[in-house]
């Protein structure tokens, strides 16, 4: 295949390599931070993590980072071959040659990319689950369950993607001058719909959610929520232990589907006061409207992105710059996403900063609601211990780019203040 890169395409190629190299450099700096931290536990972890456990946690974090290097490089090579090696142009030209209706062409184009991504990422998921997670005692999945999850995910992704694709491309055909606005409206409505439907339809396909069965703890949760001015009718336990021994809790849903979900592994390892502190943290996200605020920000960004995509595609610049022989909106969207990924690093750091700030607010809310700072700090220590998180402070630049939560040590010290 004869491949000729324009000057601008070479510029984007260099920019991509530089951006990805910078991210690998940050990860390398954090690996050095890990190695220098040693195996001595910080005072806040005294009595919970001995030197052997700290060393195991640091080894686990280092191995996951090295695995991230390998999988990331493989992904980078795939992107470069697809964008600059002629595969995008070949796929785009083949789709055009079929002479299919516009919406069907767009659906088939992106469905092929979806399936290719799933198949190429599967070996890395298998290695992470059955090699690394097994090695450190986290994985409880069987191959049969992994295959079942994979097939369910592909089927659900295909259904949801098909709805999005046919609706989106139909809107583009219906309103060629203002499609960016109508697609944004549709995505907003669809996103809200999914927040209602996912807890009831999709999530139960993978896990079993049951009401918290500890009546004494449930009563304390209800009283705790009442002090915060909310009704806690949906505090659920999920059977996360059938896949992993990792423990966690999270808040999800809107309206009547709002729920606080506790991993069964978390309930097993926490005392009631510590569980209440974790629940109070999730109530804090609820009361501070963190989910709604982040949704509003993301919708504003989506609006701006679709507007910009419309004007860039209209100009035909993407096909000219990257040597695409058939100028289609399908190839244009892929190339815009490729460029956006390169220039979004500062935005990613900003979003993670907002997320860390929200987590600190939720921690403060938890301490004020329970009036028990020690319980919250103990809960964080146990979560860190059970998940083999880094008990030391990571490299600040690594935190800025990749941490949606503040490092656990800084959270504990902040709480104890």
C-alpha positions, 0 to 999 in steps of 0.5 A: 500500500502506497502511503504518503503523509502530508506535512500537517499529518507529520506534525500530528504524528509527531505531536501524538508521539510527544504527548504519549511519551510525556505520559509514559515519562510521568508514569516512569517518574511515579515508578521511581517514586514507588521504589524510593518510598521503601516498605516502611508503612506511614504512621497512619497505617501502623498496626494495619500494614506491616513491611511485608504488606507494604512491599506487596502493595508497592510491588502490585502497583509497580507491576500494574504500571509496567503492564500499563506500559506494555498495553499502552504501547500496543494501543499506540502502535495500533492507532498509528497503523490505523490512522497513518498506515492507511487502514482508516482510508481503506475502511472508509473507501470500502464503506463508501463503495458498498453504496449503503444508506447513510445511516447504515454506512455510519453504523457499519463503519463504527461497529467494525471499529467497536468490535476490533477494539473489543477483540484487540483489548481482550488478551490484555484483559485476560492477562490482567485478570488471570495473571496479575490479579491472580498473583496478588490474590484478588481475582475470584473469576472463572474463565467461564464467567469472564467469557460470559461477561465479555459476551454480555458486554459486547451484546449490550454495547452493540445494542446501545451503540446501534441506537446511538448510531442510527439516531445520530446519523439520521439527525445528521441527514435530517438537519445537515446544517444544525445536526451538531445541536440536535445530536447534542440534545439526543445525547443529553436525553439518552444519557439521562435515560441511561442513568435511570435504566442502567441500575434497573436493567443493565447492572443486574445482568452482571451482579446481584443487588439486594437490600442491606440485610444487616437490620441494625446497620440499616437502621443506623443508615436510615437515621444517618441519612435523616440527619442529612435531610434525605431518605435512604431507601436504597442502600444495597449490597452487591455480590462483587466477591464473585469477581474480585476481592477488591472492596469499594462503595459507590453512588449511582442513579437519579431520582427514584433509581438513586442508590448507595451500593456497598460491595459485600467485600467491604461489609465483610471487612468493616466495622459498623462505624467504618461502614457508616463513615463510607456511606456518609461519604457517599451521601456527601456526594449526593447532598453536594450534587457532585454528580449533577455538577459533573454532568452539567460540565460534561454536557457543556464540553460535549456541546462545544465539541460537537459544534467544533466537529461540525465546522471542522468536518464542513471545511473538509480539512481532515480528509485533506490533511490525512490523505483520506481519498473519500471525504466522509463524516465517518472518517472525519469524526475518527480523526477529530477524536484522534486529535482531541485525545492529544490536546485534552491532557490539560482538560483531563488534569482539570477534570481530575482536579475537580473530582479530587476536590469533590472527594475532599468535600465528601470526606468533610461531609462524612466527618461532620455528619458522623462526628467520627473522624477516626472511623473515616480514617480507619475505613480509608486505611482498610480500603487501602490495605484490602486493595493494596493501594499505594500507602505513600504519596505518589509523584505530584504530576502523576496525581494531577494527571491520573488520580480522580481521588486524592492519595489515601495518605493525604486524605487520612491526614486531612481528615485527622486534622 
